[in-house]
């Protein structure tokens, strides 16, 4: 630049504080911080207790039924054309059938919306709910991506506690104290991430009743569905859809050990028709779902759902690993990574490695 020249002013810029705040709210960011604090000359092997992708290890592999379905779909050359944004009918019918095994009020394919993994489902529903002044209730501890997406959609975030002394149940009294006329929804993660808890039927019923009293919907993240340990039976939040509108988010990533395939869904459980009455559902079906979100799933992903529909139905195909769950996995699920961001943690003393 010549001396004395006026600096060009550009119209684009990045809000650094906003990007930094949301970018640090990921498991990978926490792991990066830990790795940066390790001693390079330390000969001890690192045990990746924070690894969230079991498929990276050769002992964990999805069922051959899923692999064969994907290969068949690609080689058939029948699924290379455009597909509906919401997902093709056979795929949505298969997912509805899979979820209906656990639900008293049966879903139809129209209740199912396919997404590029559960992360996009989170993005879509928070975008649909966002409006000036609105707030959302998120669990603490919880999955950080909800907070990151809420920030991006300008939803005010209010955290309710999970109570460790009660098996990480929701603090329902504290939840009610946080809610007001601008609260749009509460989020639960069941089975829990990062705590590994499983809500009982009775507690889920209390959550539904409390949400109905507050006039808010329940967003139930169920990506770990049926991956449970202990004696508490797994119950879907959609069981209480007649009490309060429930949005169920799920994917094939965890149970079938294929996170890289990016296969997810967003499902409405609302037999009372509240979402339709309030026209919330008008933003979900068909192309309107993706007008709110520019991250449309790829066409091949939509077609994979069709090919994988046979995987979702037969129970014999749901074996995901030759290994039985080990107690250490339960330990990892119960480990919270929030201490990673405390500059006074014990990483320097190598107590975690």
C-alpha positions as CSV (number, residue, x, y, z in Angstrom):
1,X,0.0,0.0,0.0
2,X,1.4,3.4,-1.0
3,X,2.3,5.8,1.8
4,X,-0.7,8.1,2.6
5,X,-3.2,5.9,0.7
6,X,-6.6,5.5,2.2
7,X,-7.2,1.9,3.4
8,X,-9.9,0.1,1.5
9,X,-13.0,-0.6,3.6
10,X,-14.6,-3.9,2.8
11,X,-18.2,-4.8,3.6
12,X,-17.6,-8.2,4.9
13,X,-16.2,-9.1,8.3
14,X,-16.2,-11.8,10.9
15,X,-17.5,-11.4,14.5
16,X,-14.5,-13.1,16.1
17,X,-16.0,-13.3,19.6
18,X,-19.1,-15.0,18.3
19,X,-17.2,-17.5,16.1
20,X,-14.7,-18.3,18.9
21,X,-17.4,-18.9,21.5
22,X,-19.3,-21.4,19.3
23,X,-16.2,-23.1,17.8
24,X,-14.9,-24.1,21.3
25,X,-18.1,-25.9,22.2
26,X,-17.1,-29.3,20.7
27,X,-15.6,-32.5,22.0
28,X,-12.9,-32.3,19.3
29,X,-11.9,-28.8,20.6
30,X,-11.6,-30.2,24.1
31,X,-9.5,-33.1,22.9
32,X,-7.2,-30.7,21.0
33,X,-6.6,-28.7,24.1
34,X,-5.6,-31.8,26.0
35,X,-3.3,-33.0,23.3
36,X,-1.6,-29.6,23.2
37,X,-0.8,-30.0,26.9
38,X,0.8,-33.4,26.6
39,X,4.6,-33.8,26.8
40,X,6.0,-34.8,23.5
41,X,8.8,-36.9,25.0
42,X,6.4,-38.9,27.3
43,X,6.8,-42.6,26.2
44,X,3.5,-43.7,27.8
45,X,0.7,-44.7,25.3
46,X,-2.4,-42.5,25.3
47,X,-5.7,-44.2,26.0
48,X,-8.4,-42.2,24.1
49,X,-11.1,-42.1,26.7
50,X,-12.7,-39.1,24.9
51,X,-12.9,-40.9,21.5
52,X,-16.4,-40.5,20.2
53,X,-16.0,-42.6,17.1
54,X,-15.7,-46.4,17.8
55,X,-15.6,-47.1,14.0
56,X,-12.0,-45.8,14.1
57,X,-11.1,-49.1,15.8
58,X,-11.0,-52.4,13.8
59,X,-12.9,-54.3,16.5
60,X,-16.0,-52.2,15.9
61,X,-17.7,-52.6,12.5
62,X,-21.3,-52.3,11.3
63,X,-23.3,-55.2,10.1
64,X,-22.6,-56.5,6.6
65,X,-26.3,-56.0,5.8
66,X,-25.7,-52.2,5.9
67,X,-22.5,-52.4,3.8
68,X,-24.2,-54.6,1.2
69,X,-27.2,-52.2,1.1
70,X,-25.0,-49.3,0.3
71,X,-23.1,-51.2,-2.4
72,X,-26.3,-52.4,-4.0
73,X,-27.7,-48.9,-4.0
74,X,-24.7,-47.4,-5.8
75,X,-24.2,-50.2,-8.3
76,X,-27.9,-50.3,-9.2
77,X,-27.6,-46.8,-10.9
78,X,-31.3,-46.4,-9.9
79,X,-30.7,-43.7,-7.3
80,X,-28.6,-41.1,-9.0
81,X,-31.5,-38.7,-9.7
82,X,-32.9,-35.9,-7.6
83,X,-35.0,-36.9,-4.6
84,X,-37.4,-35.0,-2.4
85,X,-35.7,-32.8,0.1
86,X,-37.6,-34.5,3.0
87,X,-36.4,-37.9,1.9
88,X,-38.0,-40.6,-0.3
89,X,-41.1,-42.4,0.9
90,X,-39.6,-45.9,1.3
91,X,-36.9,-44.5,3.6
92,X,-39.3,-42.5,5.7
93,X,-41.6,-45.5,5.9
94,X,-38.7,-47.7,7.1
95,X,-37.7,-45.3,9.8
96,X,-41.3,-44.8,11.0
97,X,-41.6,-48.6,11.3
98,X,-38.4,-48.8,13.2
99,X,-39.5,-46.2,15.7
100,X,-43.0,-47.6,16.0
101,X,-41.7,-50.7,17.7
102,X,-41.4,-48.5,20.9
103,X,-44.4,-46.2,20.5
104,X,-48.1,-46.5,21.4
105,X,-49.3,-43.9,18.9
106,X,-47.9,-45.0,15.6
107,X,-46.0,-42.7,13.3
108,X,-46.6,-42.3,9.6
109,X,-43.9,-41.5,7.0
110,X,-45.2,-37.9,6.9
111,X,-43.9,-37.6,10.5
112,X,-40.4,-38.4,9.4
113,X,-37.9,-36.0,7.9
114,X,-34.5,-37.2,6.8
115,X,-31.4,-35.2,7.5
116,X,-27.6,-35.3,6.9
117,X,-26.9,-36.8,10.3
118,X,-28.4,-35.7,13.6
119,X,-26.3,-32.5,13.6
120,X,-28.4,-31.2,10.7
121,X,-31.6,-32.2,12.5
122,X,-30.5,-30.0,15.5
123,X,-29.7,-27.1,13.1
124,X,-33.1,-27.4,11.4
125,X,-35.3,-27.6,14.5
126,X,-33.5,-24.7,16.3
127,X,-33.8,-22.6,13.2
128,X,-37.5,-23.3,12.9
129,X,-38.1,-22.3,16.5
130,X,-35.9,-19.2,16.5
131,X,-37.7,-15.8,16.7
132,X,-36.9,-12.5,18.3
133,X,-36.8,-12.8,22.1
134,X,-37.2,-16.6,22.2
135,X,-35.3,-18.8,24.6
136,X,-34.6,-22.5,24.8
137,X,-33.8,-24.7,27.9
138,X,-30.7,-26.8,27.6
139,X,-29.4,-29.5,30.0
140,X,-26.2,-29.0,32.0
141,X,-24.1,-31.0,31.4
142,X,-25.2,-31.7,27.8
143,X,-24.2,-32.0,24.2
144,X,-22.5,-28.7,23.3
145,X,-23.7,-28.5,19.7
146,X,-27.1,-27.4,20.9
147,X,-25.6,-24.3,22.5
148,X,-23.5,-23.6,19.4
149,X,-26.5,-23.8,17.1
150,X,-28.7,-21.8,19.5
151,X,-26.1,-19.0,19.4
152,X,-26.2,-19.0,15.6
153,X,-29.9,-18.7,15.5
154,X,-30.0,-16.1,18.2
155,X,-32.0,-18.2,20.7
156,X,-31.3,-17.2,24.2
157,X,-29.8,-20.1,26.1
158,X,-31.0,-21.1,29.6
159,X,-29.4,-24.1,31.3
160,X,-31.3,-26.4,33.7
161,X,-29.4,-28.8,35.9
162,X,-29.1,-32.6,35.7
163,X,-28.9,-34.0,39.2
164,X,-26.1,-36.5,39.7
165,X,-27.4,-37.6,43.1
166,X,-30.6,-38.6,41.3
167,X,-29.0,-40.5,38.4
168,X,-28.7,-37.3,36.3
169,X,-32.5,-36.6,36.3
170,X,-33.8,-33.2,35.2
171,X,-34.2,-30.7,38.0
172,X,-37.8,-30.1,37.2
173,X,-38.3,-27.3,39.8
174,X,-35.3,-25.5,38.5
175,X,-36.5,-26.0,34.9
176,X,-39.9,-24.3,35.7
177,X,-38.1,-21.4,37.4
178,X,-36.2,-20.7,34.1
179,X,-39.2,-20.8,31.8
180,X,-41.3,-17.8,30.8
181,X,-43.7,-16.8,28.0
182,X,-40.8,-16.7,25.5
183,X,-39.6,-20.2,26.1
184,X,-40.1,-22.4,23.0
185,X,-38.7,-25.8,24.0
186,X,-36.5,-27.9,26.3
187,X,-33.9,-30.4,25.2
188,X,-33.2,-33.8,26.7
189,X,-30.6,-36.3,25.6
190,X,-31.7,-39.9,26.4
191,X,-29.6,-42.0,26.7
192,X,-27.6,-39.2,28.1
193,X,-24.5,-37.6,26.6
194,X,-22.1,-37.1,28.3
195,X,-23.5,-38.7,31.6
196,X,-24.6,-42.1,30.2
197,X,-27.8,-42.0,32.2
198,X,-31.1,-43.5,31.1
199,X,-34.3,-41.8,32.1
200,X,-37.0,-44.0,33.7
201,X,-40.5,-44.1,32.3
202,X,-41.8,-42.3,35.4
203,X,-39.3,-39.4,35.0
204,X,-40.0,-39.0,31.3
205,X,-43.7,-38.8,32.2
206,X,-42.9,-36.0,34.7
207,X,-40.9,-34.2,32.0
208,X,-43.8,-34.4,29.6
209,X,-46.3,-33.1,32.2
210,X,-43.9,-30.2,33.2
211,X,-43.4,-29.2,29.6
212,X,-47.2,-29.3,29.0
213,X,-47.7,-27.1,32.0
214,X,-45.1,-24.6,30.7
215,X,-46.5,-24.7,27.1
216,X,-43.2,-25.8,25.5
217,X,-42.3,-28.7,23.2
218,X,-39.7,-31.4,24.1
219,X,-36.8,-32.0,21.8
220,X,-35.5,-35.5,22.5
221,X,-32.1,-36.4,21.3
222,X,-32.0,-40.2,21.0
223,X,-28.9,-40.9,18.9
224,X,-27.8,-43.5,21.5
225,X,-31.2,-45.2,21.5
226,X,-31.1,-48.8,22.9
227,X,-27.3,-48.5,23.7
228,X,-28.0,-48.7,27.4
229,X,-26.3,-50.4,30.3
230,X,-27.8,-51.3,33.6
231,X,-31.3,-52.3,34.6
232,X,-33.3,-49.2,33.5
233,X,-35.4,-50.0,30.4
234,X,-35.0,-47.6,27.5
235,X,-38.2,-45.6,26.8
236,X,-38.7,-43.1,23.9
237,X,-39.9,-39.7,24.8
238,X,-42.4,-40.0,21.9
239,X,-44.4,-42.4,24.2
240,X,-45.7,-39.2,25.8
241,X,-46.5,-37.4,22.5
242,X,-50.2,-37.3,23.4
243,X,-49.2,-35.2,26.5
244,X,-46.8,-32.8,24.9
245,X,-45.5,-32.3,21.3
246,X,-42.2,-34.2,21.0
247,X,-39.5,-33.8,18.3
248,X,-37.3,-36.8,18.2
249,X,-33.8,-36.6,16.7
250,X,-31.9,-39.7,15.8
251,X,-29.4,-41.2,13.4
252,X,-27.7,-44.4,12.4
253,X,-24.3,-43.1,13.5
254,X,-24.1,-44.6,17.0
255,X,-26.1,-47.8,17.1
256,X,-24.8,-49.0,13.7
257,X,-21.3,-47.5,14.1
258,X,-21.4,-45.5,10.9
259,X,-21.0,-41.8,11.9
260,X,-19.3,-41.0,8.5
261,X,-22.4,-41.9,6.6
262,X,-24.3,-38.9,7.9
263,X,-27.8,-40.6,8.1
264,X,-30.2,-38.9,10.5
265,X,-33.8,-38.0,11.0
266,X,-36.2,-35.5,12.7
267,X,-39.5,-37.0,13.7
268,X,-42.7,-35.4,15.1
269,X,-44.7,-37.2,17.7
270,X,-47.9,-35.2,18.1
271,X,-51.1,-37.2,17.9
272,X,-53.0,-34.3,19.4
273,X,-52.2,-32.1,16.4
274,X,-50.8,-29.2,18.4
275,X,-48.0,-28.6,16.0
276,X,-50.4,-28.5,13.1
277,X,-52.8,-26.2,15.0
278,X,-49.9,-23.7,15.7
279,X,-48.6,-24.2,12.1
280,X,-45.2,-25.2,13.4
281,X,-45.3,-28.3,11.2
282,X,-45.8,-26.2,8.1
283,X,-42.1,-25.4,8.3
284,X,-41.1,-29.0,8.5
285,X,-42.5,-31.1,5.7
286,X,-41.2,-31.1,2.1
287,X,-39.0,-28.3,0.8
288,X,-40.0,-25.9,3.6
289,X,-37.8,-27.8,5.9
290,X,-34.7,-26.9,4.0
291,X,-35.7,-23.3,3.3
292,X,-34.7,-22.8,6.9
293,X,-31.4,-24.6,6.5
294,X,-29.1,-24.3,3.5
295,X,-27.4,-27.7,4.4
296,X,-29.6,-30.0,2.3
297,X,-28.7,-33.6,2.5
298,X,-27.0,-35.1,-0.5
299,X,-29.1,-37.1,-2.9
300,X,-27.0,-40.2,-2.4
301,X,-27.7,-40.0,1.4
302,X,-31.4,-39.9,0.7
303,X,-31.1,-43.0,-1.5
304,X,-28.9,-44.8,1.1
305,X,-31.9,-44.6,3.4
306,X,-33.9,-46.5,0.9
307,X,-31.3,-49.2,0.5
308,X,-30.8,-49.4,4.3
309,X,-34.5,-49.7,5.0
310,X,-34.1,-53.4,5.2
311,X,-31.5,-52.9,7.9
312,X,-33.9,-50.9,10.1
313,X,-36.6,-53.6,10.0
314,X,-35.2,-57.1,10.8
315,X,-34.0,-57.5,14.4
316,X,-31.3,-60.0,13.3
317,X,-29.5,-57.2,11.5
318,X,-29.0,-55.0,14.5
319,X,-25.9,-56.6,15.8
320,X,-23.3,-53.9,15.7
321,X,-20.1,-55.4,17.2
322,X,-18.6,-58.8,18.0
323,X,-17.7,-57.5,21.4
324,X,-19.9,-57.3,24.4
325,X,-20.1,-53.8,26.1
326,X,-17.4,-53.4,28.7
327,X,-17.6,-51.5,32.0
328,X,-15.0,-49.1,30.7
329,X,-17.5,-47.9,28.1
330,X,-19.9,-47.0,30.8
331,X,-17.1,-45.0,32.5
332,X,-16.5,-43.0,29.3
333,X,-20.2,-42.2,29.0
334,X,-20.3,-40.9,32.5
335,X,-17.2,-38.7,32.1
336,X,-17.9,-35.1,31.6
337,X,-15.5,-33.0,29.5
338,X,-16.4,-29.7,30.9
339,X,-13.4,-29.7,33.2
340,X,-11.3,-29.5,30.0
341,X,-11.9,-25.8,29.8
342,X,-10.8,-25.1,33.4
343,X,-7.3,-23.6,33.2
344,X,-6.7,-24.9,36.7
345,X,-7.3,-28.6,35.8
346,X,-4.9,-31.4,36.5
347,X,-3.6,-32.0,33.0
348,X,-0.1,-30.8,33.9
349,X,0.2,-33.6,36.5
350,X,-0.7,-36.2,33.9
351,X,-3.5,-37.5,36.1
352,X,-5.7,-38.2,33.1
353,X,-3.3,-40.1,31.0
